[in-house]
C-alpha cells in the first residue's frame, strides 16, 4: 500500500476538518507565542551572540519543539488561510538554523551552547541528539514536499551525513537513548534516494539490545535495549520510545522486506493490544518513568497514556497497515485518534494534557505533566513541551491517513468529509462520522476500467450494510467499472455498547465502560446529581441509552443507579456475598472522553461500577 504522490486527499468538512481549522486559528498561533516566550528561538540566536543570555530550559531536546512546529507549518503556510504570523515564524526559524549549524553539519542549541560543559555526542542515553535530528528531518521533508522549499532539507541532509560518517557501517556502533531518527532516516532515503540513510536506520534498529548504550537512571528495559529488537518479549519501557522504535523498524521492513522484522512487529503489536493498551488507545501506565507496565497493569486514575505516545502508536499502526493491508491496525489507529490523541487538546485549542488518565477523583491535586501549580486540568504549556507541537504536526497531516491504494484498489480507512484523488479515480466522501455511521462515496472521475473501492468495517460494527460488496478481513470491497456519478453507500450502525475488562485487569475488574462508534465515553460530575464514584450501570441500561446531539457532539443519556453509602471501613471483614438493596435510579449523561476537562475541574470516570 502507498500514499503520497499516488493519492491526494483533502478534508472538506466534519470533525477532522474542524480540528484542522482550530489548529490553524488557535493552536498554532498559541504555540508560536509560547515558543517565543519559552526562549526556543533565543537558544539558537545566542549561538552567534552569547550576550543574549543563558540557555533557556532544562532539556537538551528543546529544538525539537521548533522542528515539530515547522513540520506542521509546512502544511499550513502555503494556504490562503494560513495562520497569522506563521510564514514569518517559519522563515525566521529556518534562518536561525542555517546560521547555527556547525561546519560539519552538527546542530543542537544545547550542546553547541558555549556555556554547556557537556560535549556533543557525550551522552547518547539522554542527549537526544539523534532524536533531534529525526524531527529535523521530518520537518525538512514536509517543507520540501508541501512548499517545495529545500532549505531545511539541506540542513537536515548535512546533519544526517555527519551521522552516517560517524555512526555508519565503518563508524562507532552506537544507538540513541530516544528512538525516532530511524523512521526519519527511512523517509529521508525515500525523499533523496540515498541508500546510506536506509542503511543507517537499519543499523540503529539492529544495534539495540547489543550493549551499545550506556544506561543511567533507568535500566535497559526503559531504553528498549534489554534484548535485540527481534527478541523483545513484549513492548516495554518508555512508551514513546517504544512506539517510535517500532514505527522505525516497520519502515525498515517496508523498504527492505525483512520478514524477521515484520514477525517481531506483529508479535509485539498483538501482545500490546491484548494486554497493555487502554480502552482509549492510550499507551503507558506508569508515571515514574513514563513507561509501559506489566501485562494487564492498566490503572485508570494513574494512567499515564502520554499524548506523544498516542501519536507514536498511530505512526506504528499506520506502518503496520501499509505492510500488511490489515484493517485491524486502522481500528486501533482510529481508537487512538478519537480518544487518546484528541483528549490531549482543549476544546478551544490552547491548552494541553501531557498525561491522559481515565479517571479523576474528587480530591485529585496533581497537575498534568507532574508540574506543580497552575491549571488543574490542561495547561497552556509545559517545561517539557513535547506534546503541544506534536499535536500540531499530526493535526496538520490528518488527511494523509484517510486512504491508501494498492494495485487497482482504493482503500478508505478513515471516514471523514473528503475529496480523494488517485491516478485513475476521484471520489467525494460525505459523512457525519464519528457521530453518525452513514457514509456516501460519490465517484467524480473514473477511466471506465474495472477498479475496486474498499471500505473499512470497524471491529465494533454489527450489521454493516452496503450493496454489492464482498466483505473480506475487515474490508467491504466494491468492484466494478466505475463511472462518474456512481454512488456507494455504507451504513455502520452506531449503538451504545458496554465494555467489560479482562479478569486479570485488576483496576477495572467488574466495571463497565461505555462506547459508541469509535468514541469512548465518560461521566463528568457536572452531568449527574449523584457522586460519580457511586454510580451503578448495567449493560442493559447502556444498550437502551439514547444518543442526543449537543454542541457539535453526541452525548449519551441513560438511567443508572446510585449505590448505598458504603461502610467507612477501608478493609471490612466479609463473611458472605453482600446483597445490595435496590439502587435509587438517577439520570446519567455521558460525554465523549476527548471532551472531558473543558469545564470545572471535578471528578470524572470512564469505568463505572456495574450493578449486581
C-alpha positions as CSV (number, residue, x, y, z in Angstrom):
1,X,0.0,0.0,0.0
2,X,1.1,3.5,-0.5
3,X,0.1,7.1,-0.1
4,X,1.7,10.4,-1.2
5,X,2.3,11.0,-4.9
6,X,-0.2,8.3,-6.0
7,X,-3.0,9.7,-3.9
8,X,-4.1,13.1,-2.6
9,X,-6.8,13.7,0.0
10,X,-8.4,17.0,1.1
11,X,-10.6,17.2,4.2
12,X,-13.7,19.2,3.2
13,X,-15.8,19.2,6.4
14,X,-16.8,17.4,9.5
15,X,-14.9,16.9,12.8
16,X,-11.5,16.3,11.4
17,X,-11.7,19.4,9.2
18,X,-12.9,21.4,12.2
19,X,-9.9,20.1,14.2
20,X,-7.6,21.3,11.5
21,X,-9.2,24.7,11.3
22,X,-8.8,25.0,15.1
23,X,-5.2,24.0,14.7
24,X,-4.7,26.9,12.2
25,X,-6.7,29.5,14.1
26,X,-5.9,28.7,17.7
27,X,-3.3,26.0,18.4
28,X,-0.6,27.2,16.0
29,X,-0.7,30.9,17.0
30,X,-0.8,30.0,20.7
31,X,2.2,27.6,20.4
32,X,4.2,30.1,18.4
33,X,3.7,32.7,21.2
34,X,4.7,30.1,23.8
35,X,7.8,29.0,21.9
36,X,8.9,32.6,21.7
37,X,8.2,33.2,25.4
38,X,10.0,30.0,26.4
39,X,13.2,31.1,24.6
40,X,13.5,28.4,22.0
41,X,14.4,30.9,19.3
42,X,16.8,32.7,21.7
43,X,18.7,29.4,22.3
44,X,19.6,29.3,18.6
45,X,20.2,33.1,18.4
46,X,22.6,33.1,21.3
47,X,25.0,30.8,19.5
48,X,26.0,33.8,17.4
49,X,25.5,36.3,20.3
50,X,26.1,34.8,23.8
51,X,25.3,38.2,25.3
52,X,21.7,37.4,24.8
53,X,21.7,35.4,28.0
54,X,21.9,31.8,29.1
55,X,20.3,28.7,27.6
56,X,16.6,28.7,28.3
57,X,15.1,25.5,29.6
58,X,16.2,22.3,31.3
59,X,16.4,19.8,28.4
60,X,18.7,19.1,25.5
61,X,15.9,18.4,23.1
62,X,14.0,21.7,23.1
63,X,15.0,22.3,19.4
64,X,12.5,19.5,18.5
65,X,9.6,21.7,19.6
66,X,10.6,24.1,16.9
67,X,11.1,21.2,14.4
68,X,7.7,19.6,15.1
69,X,6.0,23.0,14.8
70,X,7.8,23.6,11.5
71,X,6.6,20.3,10.2
72,X,3.0,21.3,11.0
73,X,3.5,24.7,9.5
74,X,4.8,23.2,6.2
75,X,1.2,22.0,5.6
76,X,-0.3,25.4,6.5
77,X,1.8,28.3,5.4
78,X,1.1,27.8,1.7
79,X,-2.7,28.0,2.3
80,X,-4.8,31.1,1.6
81,X,-6.0,30.9,5.2
82,X,-2.6,30.3,6.8
83,X,-2.2,31.1,10.5
84,X,-1.3,34.8,11.1
85,X,2.4,35.1,11.5
86,X,3.1,31.5,10.6
87,X,5.1,32.2,7.4
88,X,7.2,34.8,9.2
89,X,7.9,32.4,12.1
90,X,8.8,29.6,9.6
91,X,11.3,31.7,7.8
92,X,12.8,33.2,11.0
93,X,13.4,29.7,12.4
94,X,14.9,28.3,9.2
95,X,17.2,31.3,9.0
96,X,18.4,30.8,12.6
97,X,19.0,27.1,11.9
98,X,21.1,27.9,8.8
99,X,23.1,30.3,10.9
100,X,23.5,28.0,13.9
101,X,24.6,24.8,12.1
102,X,28.2,23.9,12.6
103,X,30.6,23.4,9.7
104,X,30.5,19.6,10.0
105,X,26.7,19.6,9.9
106,X,26.1,19.2,13.7
107,X,23.1,21.2,15.1
108,X,21.9,21.3,18.6
109,X,21.5,24.5,20.5
110,X,22.0,22.8,23.9
111,X,25.3,21.1,23.1
112,X,26.6,24.0,21.0
113,X,26.0,26.4,23.8
114,X,29.4,27.8,24.8
115,X,28.5,27.6,28.5
116,X,27.4,23.9,28.3
117,X,30.0,21.7,30.0
118,X,28.9,18.6,28.1
119,X,30.3,17.9,24.7
120,X,28.4,16.8,21.6
121,X,27.8,13.1,21.4
122,X,29.0,12.6,25.0
123,X,25.6,11.4,26.4
124,X,23.7,9.4,23.9
125,X,21.5,8.0,26.6
126,X,20.0,11.3,27.5
127,X,21.4,13.8,25.0
128,X,18.6,13.2,22.4
129,X,20.9,14.4,19.6
130,X,19.7,11.8,17.1
131,X,16.1,12.3,18.3
132,X,16.6,16.0,17.5
133,X,17.9,15.0,14.0
134,X,14.8,12.8,13.4
135,X,12.4,15.6,14.0
136,X,14.5,18.0,11.9
137,X,14.4,15.5,9.0
138,X,10.7,15.1,9.2
139,X,10.2,18.9,9.2
140,X,12.5,19.2,6.3
141,X,10.8,16.5,4.2
142,X,7.4,18.1,4.9
143,X,8.7,21.5,3.8
144,X,10.2,20.1,0.6
145,X,7.1,18.2,-0.3
146,X,4.4,20.7,0.7
147,X,6.2,24.0,-0.1
148,X,9.0,23.0,-2.5
149,X,11.3,24.7,0.0
150,X,14.5,22.8,0.2
151,X,16.3,24.9,2.8
152,X,15.5,22.6,5.7
153,X,16.3,19.6,3.6
154,X,19.8,21.0,3.0
155,X,20.3,21.5,6.8
156,X,18.9,18.1,7.7
157,X,20.9,16.3,5.0
158,X,24.2,17.8,6.3
159,X,23.4,16.6,9.8
160,X,22.4,13.2,8.6
161,X,25.5,12.9,6.5
162,X,27.5,13.6,9.7
163,X,25.7,10.8,11.5
164,X,26.4,8.4,8.6
165,X,30.1,9.2,8.7
166,X,30.3,9.0,12.5
167,X,27.9,6.0,13.2
168,X,27.6,4.2,9.9
169,X,28.9,0.9,8.7
170,X,32.5,1.9,9.3
171,X,31.8,4.1,12.3
172,X,31.1,3.8,16.0
173,X,28.4,1.2,16.9
174,X,26.0,3.2,19.0
175,X,22.3,3.9,19.3
176,X,20.4,6.9,20.7
177,X,18.6,6.7,24.0
178,X,15.4,8.0,22.4
179,X,14.4,6.3,19.2
180,X,12.8,8.5,16.5
181,X,15.6,9.0,14.0
182,X,15.0,5.5,12.5
183,X,11.8,6.3,10.7
184,X,13.1,9.8,9.8
185,X,16.1,8.3,8.1
186,X,14.0,5.9,6.1
187,X,11.8,8.8,4.9
188,X,14.9,10.7,4.0
189,X,16.0,7.8,1.9
190,X,12.6,7.8,0.2
191,X,12.9,11.6,-0.5
192,X,16.5,11.6,-1.7
193,X,17.2,8.1,-3.0
194,X,20.4,7.9,-0.9
195,X,20.6,4.3,0.4
196,X,23.1,5.3,3.1
197,X,20.2,6.7,5.1
198,X,18.2,3.4,4.9
199,X,21.3,1.5,5.9
200,X,21.8,3.8,8.9
201,X,18.2,3.3,10.0
202,X,18.6,-0.5,9.8
203,X,21.9,-0.3,11.8
204,X,20.2,1.7,14.6
205,X,17.4,-0.9,14.8
206,X,19.8,-3.9,14.7
207,X,22.2,-2.5,17.3
208,X,19.6,-2.2,20.1
209,X,20.0,-4.8,22.8
210,X,23.7,-5.3,21.9
211,X,25.2,-3.4,24.8
212,X,25.9,-0.3,22.7
213,X,24.2,2.2,25.0
214,X,25.2,3.3,28.5
215,X,22.2,3.1,30.8
216,X,21.8,5.6,33.6
217,X,18.9,6.4,35.9
218,X,16.7,3.7,34.4
219,X,17.6,0.1,33.4
220,X,18.0,-1.2,29.9
221,X,14.2,-2.0,29.5
222,X,13.4,1.7,29.7
223,X,15.5,2.2,26.5
224,X,14.3,-0.9,24.7
225,X,17.9,-2.1,25.0
226,X,17.4,-5.2,27.1
227,X,17.3,-7.5,24.1
228,X,17.7,-7.3,20.3
229,X,14.6,-5.8,18.8
230,X,13.5,-9.1,17.2
231,X,13.8,-10.8,20.6
232,X,11.9,-8.3,22.8
233,X,9.4,-10.4,24.8
234,X,6.9,-7.5,24.9
235,X,6.6,-3.8,24.4
236,X,8.5,-2.3,27.3
237,X,10.0,0.8,28.8
238,X,9.3,4.4,28.0
239,X,6.1,4.3,25.9
240,X,7.0,7.0,23.3
241,X,10.5,5.5,22.8
242,X,9.0,2.0,22.3
243,X,6.4,3.0,19.7
244,X,8.8,5.3,17.8
245,X,11.3,2.4,17.7
246,X,8.6,0.0,16.4
247,X,7.5,2.6,13.8
248,X,11.1,2.9,12.6
249,X,11.5,-0.8,12.5
250,X,8.3,-1.1,10.4
251,X,9.7,1.5,8.0
252,X,12.9,-0.5,7.6
253,X,10.8,-3.6,6.9
254,X,8.7,-1.7,4.3
255,X,11.8,-0.8,2.4
256,X,13.9,-4.0,2.8
257,X,11.2,-6.7,3.1
258,X,12.9,-8.2,6.1
259,X,10.5,-10.9,7.3
260,X,12.1,-11.2,10.7
261,X,11.3,-7.6,11.5
262,X,7.7,-8.0,10.4
263,X,7.3,-11.1,12.5
264,X,8.6,-9.3,15.6
265,X,6.5,-6.3,14.9
266,X,3.3,-8.4,14.6
267,X,4.1,-10.3,17.8
268,X,4.8,-7.1,19.8
269,X,1.7,-5.4,18.4
270,X,-0.6,-8.3,19.2
271,X,0.7,-8.6,22.7
272,X,0.3,-4.8,23.3
273,X,-3.2,-4.7,22.0
274,X,-4.2,-7.8,24.0
275,X,-2.6,-6.8,27.3
276,X,-1.1,-3.3,27.5
277,X,-3.4,-0.8,25.7
278,X,-6.0,1.2,27.4
279,X,-9.6,1.2,26.1
280,X,-8.9,4.7,24.8
281,X,-5.9,3.5,22.9
282,X,-3.6,5.1,25.4
283,X,-0.2,3.5,26.0
284,X,1.8,3.8,29.2
285,X,0.6,3.1,32.7
286,X,3.5,4.4,34.9
287,X,4.3,8.0,35.8
288,X,7.7,7.3,37.3
289,X,9.4,6.5,34.0
290,X,6.6,7.4,31.6
291,X,6.6,3.7,30.9
292,X,4.5,0.7,29.7
293,X,3.7,-1.5,32.7
294,X,3.3,-5.2,33.1
295,X,0.7,-7.1,31.2
296,X,-2.8,-6.0,32.4
297,X,-1.2,-3.2,34.5
298,X,-3.7,-0.5,33.4
299,X,-4.8,1.7,36.3
300,X,-7.4,4.3,35.4
301,X,-6.7,7.2,37.7
302,X,-2.9,6.8,37.3
303,X,-2.9,6.1,33.6
304,X,-0.1,8.0,32.0
305,X,-1.0,7.5,28.4
306,X,1.1,10.4,27.2
307,X,-0.2,12.3,24.2
308,X,3.1,11.8,22.4
309,X,2.7,8.0,22.9
310,X,-0.7,8.2,21.2
311,X,0.8,9.8,18.2
312,X,3.7,7.3,18.2
313,X,1.1,4.4,18.4
314,X,-0.7,5.8,15.4
315,X,2.5,6.0,13.5
316,X,3.3,2.4,14.2
317,X,-0.3,1.3,13.4
318,X,-0.2,3.1,10.0
319,X,3.0,1.4,9.0
320,X,1.7,-2.0,10.0
321,X,-1.4,-1.3,7.8
322,X,0.9,-0.4,4.9
323,X,2.9,-3.5,5.5
324,X,0.0,-5.9,5.7
325,X,-3.1,-4.3,4.4
326,X,-5.0,-5.4,7.5
327,X,-7.9,-3.3,8.7
328,X,-7.3,-4.2,12.3
329,X,-4.4,-1.8,12.5
330,X,-6.6,1.1,11.4
331,X,-9.2,0.0,14.0
332,X,-6.6,0.8,16.7
333,X,-5.4,3.9,14.8
334,X,-9.0,5.2,14.8
335,X,-9.5,4.4,18.5
336,X,-6.3,6.3,19.4
337,X,-7.2,9.3,17.1
338,X,-10.6,10.0,18.6
339,X,-9.7,9.2,22.2
340,X,-6.1,9.1,23.5
341,X,-4.9,11.7,21.0
342,X,-7.9,14.0,20.8
343,X,-8.2,14.3,24.6
344,X,-4.7,15.9,24.7
345,X,-6.1,19.2,23.4
346,X,-8.7,21.5,24.9
347,X,-11.9,22.4,23.0
348,X,-10.5,25.9,22.3
349,X,-7.2,24.6,21.1
350,X,-4.9,26.5,23.5
351,X,-4.4,24.1,26.4
352,X,-2.9,20.6,26.6
353,X,-2.9,17.4,28.6
354,X,0.5,15.7,28.8
355,X,-0.8,12.6,30.5
356,X,-4.3,11.3,30.0
357,X,-6.0,9.4,32.9
358,X,-9.3,7.6,32.6
359,X,-10.4,8.7,36.0
360,X,-10.2,11.8,38.1
361,X,-11.0,11.6,41.8
362,X,-12.9,14.4,43.6
363,X,-9.8,15.3,45.6
364,X,-7.2,15.0,42.9
365,X,-4.5,17.7,43.0
366,X,-1.6,16.6,40.7
367,X,-1.3,18.7,37.6
368,X,-0.8,17.3,34.1
369,X,2.8,16.6,33.3
370,X,3.5,16.3,37.0
371,X,4.3,20.1,37.1
372,X,3.3,22.0,40.3
373,X,1.0,24.9,40.4
374,X,-1.0,26.3,37.5
375,X,-4.1,24.9,35.8
376,X,-5.5,21.8,37.5
377,X,-6.5,20.2,34.1
378,X,-5.0,21.1,30.7
379,X,-2.1,23.5,30.7
380,X,-1.1,26.3,28.3
381,X,2.5,24.9,28.1
382,X,5.0,22.7,29.8
383,X,8.6,22.9,30.9
384,X,8.9,19.7,28.8
385,X,6.6,20.8,26.0
386,X,7.0,17.8,23.6
387,X,3.2,17.2,23.3
388,X,1.8,20.5,22.1
389,X,4.0,20.8,18.9
390,X,3.5,17.0,18.3
391,X,-0.3,17.7,18.3
392,X,0.2,20.5,15.8
393,X,2.2,18.4,13.2
394,X,-0.1,15.4,13.5
395,X,-3.3,17.5,13.2
396,X,-1.9,19.3,10.1
397,X,-1.5,16.0,8.2
398,X,-4.6,14.0,9.2
399,X,-5.7,14.0,5.6
400,X,-2.8,11.8,4.7
401,X,-4.2,8.9,6.7
402,X,-7.7,8.7,5.3
403,X,-7.0,6.5,2.3
404,X,-4.4,4.3,0.6
405,X,-4.0,2.5,-2.7
406,X,-2.8,-1.0,-3.6
407,X,-2.8,-2.3,-7.1
408,X,-6.2,-1.3,-8.5
409,X,-7.9,-0.8,-5.2
410,X,-8.7,2.4,-3.3
411,X,-8.8,1.7,0.4
412,X,-10.8,4.2,2.5
413,X,-9.7,3.5,6.1
414,X,-10.9,6.6,8.0
415,X,-14.2,8.2,7.4
416,X,-14.5,12.0,7.0
417,X,-15.8,14.5,4.5
418,X,-13.1,14.4,1.9
419,X,-12.1,14.5,-1.7
420,X,-9.7,11.6,-2.7
421,X,-7.9,11.6,-6.0
422,X,-5.7,8.8,-7.5
423,X,-4.2,8.5,-10.9
424,X,-7.4,6.9,-12.3
425,X,-10.2,7.5,-9.8
426,X,-11.5,10.5,-7.9
427,X,-14.2,10.3,-5.2
428,X,-16.0,12.5,-2.7
429,X,-16.7,11.1,0.7
430,X,-19.7,12.6,2.6
431,X,-20.4,11.6,6.2
432,X,-21.1,12.9,9.7
433,X,-18.7,10.4,11.2
434,X,-17.9,9.8,14.1
435,X,-21.3,11.0,15.2
436,X,-23.2,9.0,12.6
437,X,-22.4,5.9,10.6
438,X,-23.8,6.8,7.2
439,X,-21.0,7.1,4.6
440,X,-21.6,8.0,1.0
441,X,-18.9,7.7,-1.7
442,X,-19.6,9.5,-4.9
443,X,-17.4,8.9,-7.9
444,X,-16.3,12.2,-9.5
445,X,-13.9,10.7,-12.1
446,X,-13.1,7.3,-13.4
447,X,-11.4,5.8,-16.5
448,X,-14.1,3.2,-17.1
449,X,-11.8,0.4,-16.3
450,X,-12.6,-2.1,-13.6
451,X,-11.5,-0.9,-10.2
452,X,-12.2,-1.6,-6.6
453,X,-13.2,0.6,-3.7
454,X,-12.6,-1.0,-0.3
455,X,-14.3,0.5,2.8
456,X,-13.1,-0.5,6.3
457,X,-15.7,-2.2,8.5
458,X,-14.6,-1.3,12.1
459,X,-14.4,-4.2,14.5
460,X,-17.1,-2.7,16.7
461,X,-19.7,-2.8,13.9
462,X,-22.5,-5.3,14.0
463,X,-24.7,-5.4,10.9
464,X,-22.9,-3.2,8.4
465,X,-24.9,-2.5,5.3
466,X,-23.5,-2.0,1.8
467,X,-24.9,-3.1,-1.5
468,X,-22.8,-5.1,-4.0
469,X,-19.8,-5.6,-1.7
470,X,-17.8,-8.6,-0.7
471,X,-16.6,-8.4,2.9
472,X,-13.0,-9.7,3.3
473,X,-10.9,-9.3,6.5
474,X,-12.5,-6.1,7.7
475,X,-13.0,-4.6,4.3
476,X,-16.2,-4.2,2.2
477,X,-14.9,-4.3,-1.4
478,X,-17.0,-3.0,-4.3
479,X,-15.5,-3.9,-7.6
480,X,-16.8,-2.8,-11.0
481,X,-16.1,-0.4,-13.9
482,X,-16.9,2.8,-12.1
483,X,-18.2,5.9,-14.0
484,X,-18.7,9.4,-12.8
485,X,-21.8,9.7,-10.8
486,X,-21.7,6.2,-9.3
487,X,-22.6,6.1,-5.6
488,X,-21.5,3.6,-2.9
489,X,-23.4,3.8,0.4
490,X,-22.2,2.3,3.6
491,X,-24.1,2.2,6.8
492,X,-22.3,1.4,10.1
493,X,-24.9,1.1,12.9
494,X,-23.8,3.1,15.9
495,X,-25.4,1.7,19.0
496,X,-24.1,2.3,22.5
497,X,-22.2,-0.7,23.9
498,X,-21.0,-1.7,27.3
499,X,-17.4,-2.9,27.6
500,X,-16.0,-5.1,30.4
501,X,-12.4,-5.9,31.0
502,X,-10.2,-9.0,31.2
503,X,-10.4,-10.7,34.7
504,X,-6.6,-10.2,35.1
505,X,-7.0,-6.4,34.7
506,X,-7.5,-5.7,38.4
507,X,-8.0,-2.0,38.2
508,X,-11.3,-2.3,36.2
509,X,-12.4,-5.8,37.1
510,X,-16.2,-5.8,37.3
511,X,-16.5,-2.3,35.9
512,X,-18.4,-1.1,32.8
513,X,-17.2,1.4,30.2
514,X,-19.4,2.9,27.5
515,X,-18.6,3.4,23.9
516,X,-20.4,4.3,20.7
517,X,-18.8,4.1,17.3
518,X,-15.1,4.8,17.7
519,X,-15.7,7.1,20.7
520,X,-15.2,6.1,24.4
521,X,-17.5,8.0,26.7
522,X,-17.1,9.2,30.3
523,X,-19.1,10.7,33.1
524,X,-18.2,14.1,34.5
525,X,-19.5,15.2,37.9
526,X,-21.2,18.2,36.3
527,X,-23.6,15.9,34.4
528,X,-25.0,13.7,37.2
529,X,-26.5,14.5,40.6
530,X,-25.0,11.6,42.4
531,X,-21.3,11.2,43.1
532,X,-19.7,9.6,40.1
533,X,-18.0,7.1,42.3
534,X,-21.4,5.8,43.5
535,X,-23.0,5.4,40.0
536,X,-24.1,2.0,39.0
537,X,-24.8,0.9,35.4
538,X,-25.8,-2.3,33.6
539,X,-25.2,-3.5,30.1
540,X,-29.0,-3.4,29.6
541,X,-29.1,0.3,30.5
542,X,-26.2,1.1,28.2
543,X,-27.9,-0.7,25.3
544,X,-31.0,1.4,25.9
545,X,-29.1,4.7,26.1
546,X,-30.2,7.4,23.7
547,X,-27.8,9.5,21.6
548,X,-28.5,13.2,21.6
549,X,-26.8,15.9,19.5
550,X,-25.5,18.6,21.7
551,X,-23.0,21.4,20.9
552,X,-21.4,19.8,17.9
553,X,-21.1,16.4,19.6
554,X,-23.2,13.5,20.6
555,X,-23.9,12.7,24.3
556,X,-25.5,9.6,25.7
557,X,-28.3,9.6,28.1
558,X,-29.1,6.5,30.2
559,X,-30.7,5.5,33.5
560,X,-28.2,4.5,36.2
561,X,-28.4,3.7,39.8
562,X,-26.9,5.1,43.0
563,X,-25.1,2.7,45.3
564,X,-25.9,2.8,49.0
565,X,-23.4,4.7,51.2
566,X,-20.5,2.3,51.7
567,X,-19.0,1.3,55.1
568,X,-16.4,3.7,56.4
569,X,-14.0,0.8,56.9
570,X,-11.3,0.6,54.3
571,X,-11.0,-3.2,54.6
572,X,-14.1,-4.6,56.2
573,X,-14.4,-8.3,57.1
574,X,-16.7,-10.2,54.7
575,X,-18.4,-13.4,55.8
576,X,-20.8,-13.8,52.9
577,X,-21.5,-12.3,49.5
578,X,-23.2,-8.9,50.1
579,X,-26.7,-8.4,48.8
580,X,-27.2,-4.9,47.6
581,X,-30.5,-3.1,48.2
582,X,-32.3,-1.9,45.0
583,X,-30.5,1.2,43.8
584,X,-32.1,4.6,43.5
585,X,-32.5,5.5,39.8
586,X,-30.7,8.6,38.5
587,X,-30.3,10.0,35.0
588,X,-26.8,9.9,33.7
589,X,-25.3,11.9,30.8
590,X,-22.0,10.7,29.3
591,X,-19.8,12.8,27.1
592,X,-17.1,11.8,24.6
593,X,-13.9,11.2,26.6
594,X,-11.9,13.5,24.4
595,X,-14.1,16.4,25.5
596,X,-13.7,15.9,29.3
597,X,-11.9,18.5,31.3
598,X,-13.1,21.6,29.4
599,X,-15.2,22.8,32.4
600,X,-14.6,23.0,36.1
601,X,-12.1,20.5,37.5
602,X,-14.4,17.9,39.0
603,X,-14.5,14.1,39.2
604,X,-14.6,12.0,36.0
605,X,-14.8,8.3,35.3
606,X,-14.6,6.2,32.2
607,X,-15.1,2.9,34.1
608,X,-18.3,2.8,36.1
609,X,-19.4,0.4,38.8
610,X,-21.5,-2.4,37.5
611,X,-24.8,-3.0,39.3
612,X,-25.3,-6.5,40.7
